[in-house]
């Protein structure tokens, strides 16, 4: 079973996409053909969108689904004229919020992804912090870190740090435990001094072998023996040193990041997005 | 006016937060005290959440708002017993989708942020591509790039590239045009060869002066004269070379990224969020 879906917004389209993906994921037997139409901010653009939706409806022989977060009423009513089934997110919720709060909505487009100087700075600083403190490159700024991820090579540290920075403004460093570190069976000095900020990533041996083989096929680095040896050594360090850790084998970057925030009670530094 | 809001999920909480921020941004006169409760995945955790919500309700003297994306019906009904006004996203939309599609929802938690091996790889590869090709560090992989951002120092290239990678799996490189490049009034050879992939960032002089001053206060680099000179030179290169560009002074990273996708007709390589 196949169905076309349009995520439509007069802003970035990110809210419509995020909500839409969550809803559609509940229907795993349906194959959704997804289109995102952002910045539909004028009646003219809305009419172009309607033409496109109607073409897809004619091709499919069945009404597409629209999930929209359009703020402007006129634009919304043009979209509503398409040959489609419309899930109108703002109309559904904003009216109810208006009644509850006793306040008029601003009906301003793109408010949640507009730029706020302080938020922007916090976020960009966090991204640069993650890049500058990636992969153990430097350890002298660890006093400014909110969290320091440790783990073996390719266990997911870098994308998690970057996601924590972009999404939440959290300053995340990461340090890969090398073979020397693992052999010495103790934490490097730079890490010992910041023990309360450490969080370990753990990963399934088969999955790590696969990931490393994609990077350096048939190398010692990617061999099952080497992977197994490193994972055993690092797990015993986590346990002996009392470092909290998480098996991330089945997790997306979003899940790793939000589980770490939850477990370490990290404070979000930005609340936008 | 102040109001407490709880974003609650049995998964990461990202969908509830993203939608919640978009909705609340429409009520700019209200100060929202935001709490996110992710991984509320058991009746016990749900009851703990209810206790916390009721405490906040008692302190505030007014019902908090709940925006939830809880999949499990039992957990949802426990949360619904709190002294709060609940905006139940899945209940609102999933039933309607079920009727429309003639399919039962899977009622499985965290589906949209669960890991899919191909998506994971595409995404992580894109993140490593962005890091390896950041700041003009290398130019020899530009044939593999989907887009190459150019601009003066601190105009927002790096965060935008990383966001394109994490959110959409797009391979984005960036190259800062240096003073030498600007003085020579022509594009470096590495860029000329990939002209169709180039996209320029432009930024307001006052804003760039402020950003650079936060980095290196009172330097020549951050002086209004230098900033103005660089911006004039780069704008004339964009125009002369026919490179599309965007004034990002008032834009969030999300907006810069999605506007570039829209203008350059870039294809999303992943559709999960």
Interface residues (C-beta under 8 A of the other chain):
Chain A: X1 X3 X11 X12 X13 X14 X15 X17 X18 X19 X21 X22 X23 X24 X25 X26 X27 X28 X29 X30 X34 X36 X38 X39 X65 X69 X71 X85 X87 X89 X90 X92 X93 X94 X96 X97 X100 X101 X103 X105 X106 X107 X108 X110 X111 X112 X113 X114 X115 X120 X121 X123 X124 X127 X128 X131 X134 X156 X158 X159 X162 X163 X166 X167 X211 X214 X250 X251 X252 X253 X254 X255 X258 X259 X261 X262 X268 X271 X272 X273
Chain B: X1 X3 X11 X12 X13 X14 X15 X17 X18 X19 X21 X22 X23 X24 X25 X26 X27 X28 X29 X30 X34 X36 X38 X39 X65 X69 X71 X85 X87 X89 X90 X92 X93 X94 X96 X97 X100 X101 X103 X105 X106 X107 X108 X110 X111 X112 X113 X114 X115 X120 X121 X123 X124 X127 X128 X131 X134 X156 X158 X159 X162 X163 X166 X167 X211 X214 X250 X251 X252 X253 X254 X255 X258 X259 X261 X262 X268 X271 X272 X273
